[in-house]
Amino acid sequence: MTAAAAVLLLAAAALLAGAASGSKWTFTKKGSVVTYDERSLLIDGRRDLFFSGAIHYPRSPPEMWPKLLKIAKEGGLNCIETYTFWNAHEPEPGKYNFEGRNDMIKFLKLIQDNNMYAVIRIGPFIQAEWNHGGLPYWLREIPHIIFRANNEPYKREMEKFVRFIVQKLKDADMFASQGGPVILAQIENEYGNIKKDHITDGDKYLEWAAQMALSTNTGVPWIMCKQTSAPGEVIPTCNGRHCGDTWTLRDKNKPRLWTENWTAQFRAFGDQLAIRSAEDIAYAVLRFFAKGGTLVNYYMYYGGTNFGRTGASYVLTGYYDEGPLDEYGTQKEPKFGHLRDLHNIIRSYQKAFLEGKQSFEQLAQGYEAHNFELPEEKLCLAFISNNNTGEDGTVNFRGEKYYIPSRSVSILADCKHVVYNTKRVFVQHSERSFHTADPSTKNSVWEMYSEPIPRYKQTNLRTKEPMEQYNLTKDNSDYLWYTTSFRLEADDLPFRGDIRPVVQVKSSAHALMGFVNDAFAGFITTICAGSARGSKKDKGFMFEKPIDLKIGVNHLALLSSSMGMKDSGGELVELKGGIQDCRIQGLNTGTLDLQVNGWGHKVKLDGEEKGIYTEKGMGAVKWKPLENGHAVSWYKRYFDEPDGEDPVVLDMTSMSKGMIFVNGEGMGRYWTSFRTIAGVPSQALYHIPRPFLKSKNNLLVVFEEEIGKPDGILIQTVRRDDICVHISEHNPAQIKTWDTDGGQIKLIAEDHSTRGILTCPPKKKIQEVVFASFGNPDGTCGNFTAGTCHTPNAKDIVAKECIGKKSCVLPVDHRVYGADINCPTTTATLAVQVRCHNKGDSE
């Protein structure tokens, strides 16, 4: 991108997205009409383009919402999407919670304050990798209920909640028809995934759901997502990665809307890092728009955190950390900037796009042109696609040749000039770094409390066989103790000293801890036991551990744990967990079957019941100085808030599995002992939002199921101070110098030179050049290496241009760096990494 173009692109962003910032809401008014035709949504008869981002209000504290929305708008979004969360809002029948993180109306009003539209996905089944798919546990206890089916008990409760939410939105004037920001509402969610489970009754249920939603008279259209058609006036929408190429809209009188463009992939414990490139997302967006799409929603734009026990089974506590905004709310570059440029450029030329005559040209094998023209106003916009994999090429279009990289789309302003290509990334990259906070290392005094191991006679709930877990915990805890006792005679025990009995437990929970005669027998989670290892898809496993038994009465205690309830599937109401079979192998007298031996049950941990993770409840037990090597134990310490404004995280690498609490708030589940195939935890760092912290004496409490070393927990801050450019001289400038005229791009000159622009975060300046090379450097931001055509003086040239500045512009020209353009392996690429600091930063 040229330097002038970069400046003007920022100006266009301000013109298109920020001009109304802080001004009075004018997008809708009381009596506004939201309708649609086959081309787009219409608001009071006016067509518009919608770049939307998913931000879920319960996944961040309210104090973070204003900044998140401000950054989203700076990213070129004009709409925010969110689900509603039934089990958060109605944890008990008729008892509602709209406080704190659940304050849906406050969140929507903030969206309106930022002059953005909103899409509310009521569901009320939402999946969303949220516990039980958003459905309250108490629904399961309604006789004869079948979830999401043509079932009267379920439909009665669903309708009651939907109408309650709609009325709450109406009371706050949130719908566009009332002058509010909400332009679309969603009923149901991805029903096609389970429709096969209900056969013909599924169609009847969908028809009922559509009519029920329409009868609420919101004054805005309703949608059903991940469908090719929908009943009546309801609009079907697409969810997926490439809706422009994989989705067929069968309802030809309805617009093409994309409700979930997955910016990465949600991850479960044990999963490898899931990355989706900025280039692929941009390619998918332009393919969708080229074919007439007018709304795209990035799922997730900001994922946030699954606090407490809100995550679905096995789902990581950090949600969609690879989105344009990471879990901490910082901009992930180049994803954020590359998509921002796409939004601003298309919206600058939206008149041709929305009102122009559409045409299609097959240019060559895998090459297409989708054109939008208003000849009477001399407006033309073209999308040229190269859909071939691994094959860059040049194509002729209207007498001109255009170089189009593989699987990319170029936007041609005036159907002539390339102003954007999805594979040409000219924005800077950024890399996170983590820094141990000095105040957190002071007075690091840990204390501990070990959970008492229950015995059969100490329990009040006893049955012949082990009971089903969820039916007992009722989703009020992850934990259920199972305990039984059995007597052995001398003849029962193995005669040989090298043979030990083995306890075998078949479980459909997610993890299990075993204790024999109050001694820790070991643990087995669904990461172990070879082929019996569980996962997000397969949760059953077998516990097998050698144990020491004695003559007389032996006591077996098993702590069964769940990592959240399943969030999808036609059989959701039938979900079961817990012990299914238990026996002792290797006794002299044969196998001892304990399944019908008589079992005691205890719901919740002792520390949970007494609330020892709070200031009020911690005095209910006796804490002692830290000792490592104990299972099922609680640990606590105090710490001061780290200086500055950078996000705060806990590095839990020294621990294994459990839960984190800060000042009484549940920060979520951790499971660092569940390793990926690469041998690392799926998540080792856990966000502690600053709104949960006090300046001094913050109470940190950790419950550890397995074995951990709490004195190894690190309190750190997160920065994106390392910024990079990685651009080839062979790439033509993405945008020629242009200006805006009446909200449309107008070319005023041509400058083919390429520039790389580095800009520090607010209040910081470039203080160090970490890496610089021109030639054939390899790697990514934070991990660059010099190639065989490296220019040694590149670092000095960059330092002279950038050190001490908030921002600098670097030419991408081999002559500037003294590079040999004829070096056999050169790619004529400039790779630079600089580090930004302010005076108060520590290394």
Buried (B, 14 or more C-beta within 10 A) or exposed (E): BBBBBBEBBBEBBEBBBBEBEEEEBEBBEEEBEBEBEEBBBBBEEEBBBBBBBBBBBBBBBBEBBEEBBBBBBBBBBBBBBBBBBBBBBBBEEEEBBEEEBBBBBBBBBBBBBBBBBBBBBBBBBBBBBBBBBBBBBBBBEBEEBBBBBBBEBBBEBBBBBBBBBBEBBBEBBBBBBBBBBBBBBBBBBBBBBBBEBBEEBBEEBBBBBBBBBBEBEBBBBBBBBBBEBBBEBBBBBBBBBBBBBEBEBEBEEBBBBBBBBBBBBBBBBBBEBBEBBBBBBBBBBBBBBBBBBBBBBBBBBBBBBBBBBBBBBBBBBBBBBBBBBBBBBBBBBBBBBBBBBBBBBBBBBBBBBBBBEEEEEEBEEBBBBBBBBBEEEEBBBBBBBBBBEEEEBEBEBEEEEBBBBBBBBBBBBBBBBBBBBBBBBBBBBBBBBBBEBEBBEEEEEBBBBBBBBBBBEBBEEBEEBBBBBBEBBEBEBBBBBBBBBBEBEEEBBBEEEEEBBBBBBBBBBBBBBBBBBEEBBBBBBBBBBEEBBBBBEEBBBBBBBEBEBEEEEBBBBBBBBBBBBBBBBBEBBEBEBBBBBBBBEBBBEEEBEBBEBBBBBBBBBBBBEBBBBBEEBBEBBEBEEBEBEBBBBBBBBBBBBBBBEBBBBBBBBBBBBBBBBBBBBBBBBBBBBBBBEEEEBBBBBBBBBBEBBEEEEBBBBBBBBBBBBBEEBBBBBBBBBBBBBBBBBEBBBBBBBBBBEEBBBEBEEEBEBBBBBBBBBEEBBBBBBBBBBBBBBEBEBBEBEBBEBBBEEBBEBBBEBBBEBBBBBBBBBBEBBEBEEEBEEBBBBBBBBBBBBBEEBEE
